[in-house]
């Protein structure tokens, strides 16, 4: 288990969330470029590393779990309202505090599941994509909390909770993979299939939802190309 991965996952999400106190949230262009990079990187890592590894197990049912993970992410987004894509929605009127329970719970579960594939030794480079991906997601979460009149102190506490989710997923998966949870370790590949389905959904949605008429801008094309190039570099260095 890598403590560096834990620290990076935690600090990336926390930095993204706390930055809401220092930067304006009305300019989404930079966040979209970060999302494009991380989406391309996550997609490439999933195709190059996660899919081959999980199918190498020889399981004939892993495809069902991948599909299930894809559908699960669709369901989660009905509650998170796309915060994991950097979307910001306001749910309050006047000065009434309206706590977005669905967003907080679904986004935390999403982050927990995203941390799970990192326990594999060959998947360490995935931590960078997830950490970067969580920066705009945490920024959007912080924006929603403040816009819904949640206090600054409580907002910081909730951002810390969110930042802990991926590290906890990583730690849980690590313990699962080494058999410390004897009753659950046999389902490790199935859980990885669910996570892969989530990654496929989130990465492809990030790549295409913010385009106009499905056309990439020059800046977005560059961001996507860099993300894929870095994933390919890691792939060839590992082989």
Residue pairs with C-beta under 8 A, 6 or more apart in sequence:
1 119
1 170
1 171
1 174
2 124
5 118
5 124
5 127
5 167
5 170
6 167
6 170
6 171
8 127
8 128
8 131
9 115
9 118
9 127
9 130
9 131
9 134
9 163
9 166
9 167
9 170
10 163
10 164
10 166
10 167
11 131
11 163
12 130
12 131
12 132
12 134
12 135
12 163
13 111
13 131
13 134
13 135
13 137
13 138
13 159
13 162
13 163
13 165
13 166
14 138
14 159
14 160
14 163
15 135
15 138
16 134
16 135
16 136
16 137
16 138
16 139
16 142
17 138
17 139
17 141
17 142
17 156
17 159
17 162
17 163
18 142
18 156
18 159
19 135
19 139
19 142
20 139
20 142
20 143
20 146
21 142
21 152
23 139
25 88
25 139
25 143
28 86
31 86
31 136
31 139
31 140
32 86
32 210
32 220
33 219
33 220
33 223
34 132
34 135
34 136
34 223
35 85
35 86
35 133
35 136
35 206
35 210
36 206
36 207
36 210
36 220
36 223
36 224
36 227
37 132
37 223
37 224
37 226
37 227
38 129
38 130
38 132
38 133
38 206
38 227
39 133
39 202
39 203
39 204
39 205
39 206
39 207
39 224
39 227
40 203
40 207
40 223
40 224
40 225
40 226
40 227
40 228
40 231
41 128
41 129
41 132
41 227
41 228
41 230
41 231
42 126
42 129
42 130
42 133
42 199
42 202
42 203
42 206
43 199
43 200
43 203
43 204
43 207
43 228
44 227
44 228
44 231
44 232
44 235
45 123
45 125
45 126
45 129
45 199
45 231
45 234
46 196
46 199
46 200
46 203
48 231
48 232
48 235
49 122
49 123
49 126
49 235
50 117
50 123
50 126
50 192
50 195
50 196
50 199
51 196
53 120
53 122
53 192
54 62
54 66
54 189
54 192
54 193
54 196
55 62
57 189
59 189
59 190
61 190
62 189
62 190
62 193
63 193
64 193
65 190
65 191
65 192
65 193
65 194
65 197
66 193
66 194
66 196
66 197
66 200
67 197
68 193
68 194
68 197
69 193
69 194
69 195
69 196
69 197
69 198
69 199
69 200
69 201
70 197
70 198
70 200
70 201
71 197
72 194
72 197
72 198
73 110
73 197
73 198
73 201
73 202
74 201
76 106
76 109
76 110
77 84
77 106
79 102
79 103
79 105
79 106
80 102
80 103
80 106
80 107
80 110
81 87
81 89
81 102
81 103
82 89
83 103
83 107
83 137
83 140
83 141
83 144
84 107
84 110
84 133
84 137
84 202
85 137
85 202
85 205
85 206
85 209
85 210
86 136
86 137
86 139
86 140
87 140
88 140
88 143
88 144
88 147
89 144
90 144
90 147
90 148
91 98
91 100
91 144
91 147
91 148
92 98
92 147
92 148
92 149
95 149
96 149
97 148
97 149
97 150
98 148
98 149
99 148
99 150
100 144
100 145
100 148
103 141
103 144
104 141
104 158
104 162
107 137
107 141
107 162
108 161
108 162
108 165
109 165
110 198
110 202
111 134
111 137
111 162
111 165
111 166
111 169
112 165
112 166
112 168
112 169
112 172
113 169
113 194
113 195
113 198
114 130
114 133
114 166
114 169
114 195
114 198
114 199
115 130
115 165
115 166
115 167
115 168
115 169
115 170
115 171
115 172
115 173
116 169
116 170
116 172
116 173
116 191
116 192
116 195
117 123
117 126
117 173
117 192
117 195
117 196
117 199
118 124
118 126
118 127
118 130
118 169
118 170
118 173
118 174
119 170
119 173
119 174
119 176
119 177
120 177
122 238
125 231
125 234
129 227
129 231
130 166
133 202
133 206
134 163
134 166
138 159
138 162
138 163
141 158
141 159
141 162
142 155
142 159
145 154
145 155
145 158
145 159
146 152
146 155
150 158
173 188
173 191
175 181
176 184
176 185
176 188
176 191
177 185
177 188
178 185
179 185
207 224
208 214
210 220
211 217
211 220
216 224
